[in-house]
Amino acid sequence: MLADGLFERFPCDEVYGLHNWPNGPRGKVTMRAGAAMAAADFFDIRIKGQGAHGAHPDQSRDPAVIAMTLGQAMQTIVSRNADPLKAMVVSITKIHTGSAYNVIPDTAHLAGTIRTFDGAMRELARTRIRELAAGIAAAFDATIDVDIRDIFSVLHNHDVQTAAAEEAAVELFGRDNVETGVAPKMGSEDFADMLQAVPGAYVWLAGTPGPALHNPSYRFDDAILPLGAALLARLVEKRSAAG
């Protein structure tokens, strides 16, 4: 949308984002000024070894073993390379290899995500993944290709607009149902790129407690729809009058 000239075609003074959060109590609004959500990279790591019969592993360069070794090594990036006072997540979320019980495959694929708030930490994770892959490839006489892609920026809420969202939420739902300065979330959001172009804020609206977002058992709480609509409408009224 931004690359297509969104704000050139439809100029905006401010932008606001609202996301449900199934942690309760229903109707509670939370937010924070400054860095509120992490930057995200996605990675794909493709391992090329040598397949063989499962009964003859000595004739292989087993990509499953290589994938497990690399996956375990990557977990040391956070525990042994990263500053413990700076947040970082390195998660492997996909492992694909093989198709039969008695065949050692010749390829494996790892994929996942990096989450950070600090640019130097982000680069550290990228660098260490590539270095570990190169070292393990040499150790196992295999080929490992690493592709790391910048997907989301750090989401920075602007002070004035975050305060405006707080004021509107307090007017609608009461002080006890509004919390500011909450901890940053390691989740990521492409709304971050809009906030780099136009000042604004991104806030969370709680629904009935239940399974987490992106969980197969997650159920959206329909009762928060009018609450969220009211909050956004009140923000438009207040900020238009203030302008």
DAJOMO-V974094 format. One record per residue. N is the residue number from 0. RES is the residue in one letter. PHI is phi in whole degrees, -180 to 180 (* if undefined). Layout:
# DAJOMO-V974094
N,RES,PHI
N,RES,PHI
This chain:
# DAJOMO-V974094
0,M,*
1,L,-66
2,A,-64
3,D,-84
4,G,83
5,L,-50
6,F,-81
7,E,-77
8,R,-78
9,F,-131
10,P,-58
11,C,-129
12,D,-80
13,E,-148
14,V,-133
15,Y,-133
16,G,-122
17,L,-136
18,H,-131
19,N,-73
20,W,-147
21,P,-83
22,N,-121
23,G,65
24,P,-71
25,R,-53
26,G,91
27,K,-78
28,V,-111
29,T,-127
30,M,-167
31,R,-155
32,A,-79
33,G,80
34,A,-68
35,A,-113
36,M,-141
37,A,-80
38,A,-74
39,A,-135
40,D,-113
41,F,-110
42,F,-132
43,D,-127
44,I,-122
45,R,-113
46,I,-106
47,K,-117
48,G,-112
49,Q,-144
50,G,-79
51,A,-165
52,H,-69
53,G,-61
54,A,-83
55,H,-131
56,P,-64
57,D,-66
58,Q,-93
59,S,-114
60,R,-120
61,D,-68
62,P,-69
63,A,-67
64,V,-65
65,I,-63
66,A,-63
67,M,-65
68,T,-65
69,L,-66
70,G,-60
71,Q,-66
72,A,-63
73,M,-64
74,Q,-71
75,T,-81
76,I,-61
77,V,-72
78,S,-79
79,R,-128
80,N,-115
81,A,-84
82,D,-60
83,P,-66
84,L,-91
85,K,-122
86,A,-70
87,M,-154
88,V,-128
89,V,-125
90,S,-120
91,I,-90
92,T,-114
93,K,-142
94,I,-135
95,H,-130
96,T,-166
97,G,73
98,S,-151
99,A,-145
100,Y,-71
101,N,-115
102,V,-127
103,I,-80
104,P,-74
105,D,-106
106,T,-136
107,A,-147
108,H,-135
109,L,-111
110,A,-148
111,G,174
112,T,-143
113,I,-115
114,R,-127
115,T,-149
116,F,-113
117,D,-115
118,G,-61
119,A,-67
120,M,-67
121,R,-62
122,E,-68
123,L,-59
124,A,-62
125,R,-60
126,T,-64
127,R,-67
128,I,-61
129,R,-67
130,E,-67
131,L,-63
132,A,-63
133,A,-65
134,G,-67
135,I,-71
136,A,-61
137,A,-66
138,A,-64
139,F,-103
140,D,56
141,A,-127
142,T,-115
143,I,-129
144,D,-105
145,V,-118
146,D,-122
147,I,-119
148,R,-122
149,D,-74
150,I,-106
151,F,-131
152,S,-85
153,V,-63
154,L,-88
155,H,-110
156,N,-79
157,H,-85
158,D,-60
159,V,-63
160,Q,-72
161,T,-66
162,A,-64
163,A,-66
164,A,-64
165,E,-62
166,E,-61
167,A,-63
168,A,-66
169,V,-64
170,E,-60
171,L,-82
172,F,-116
173,G,93
174,R,-59
175,D,-67
176,N,-103
177,V,-129
178,E,-129
179,T,-111
180,G,68
181,V,-68
182,A,-64
183,P,-60
184,K,-104
185,M,-78
186,G,-66
187,S,-130
188,E,-155
189,D,-72
190,F,-59
191,A,-55
192,D,-70
193,M,-66
194,L,-70
195,Q,-79
196,A,-97
197,V,-139
198,P,-66
199,G,178
200,A,-154
201,Y,-124
202,V,-128
203,W,-118
204,L,-120
205,A,-79
206,G,-110
207,T,-58
208,P,-57
209,G,-174
210,P,-56
211,A,-68
212,L,-57
213,H,64
214,N,-103
215,P,-57
216,S,-92
217,Y,-59
218,R,-132
219,F,-72
220,D,-89
221,D,-61
222,A,-68
223,I,-88
224,L,-59
225,P,-66
226,L,-68
227,G,-65
228,A,-63
229,A,-64
230,L,-65
231,L,-66
232,A,-64
233,R,-65
234,L,-61
235,V,-61
236,E,-61
237,K,-69
238,R,-74
239,S,-67
240,A,-67
241,A,-69
242,G,-75
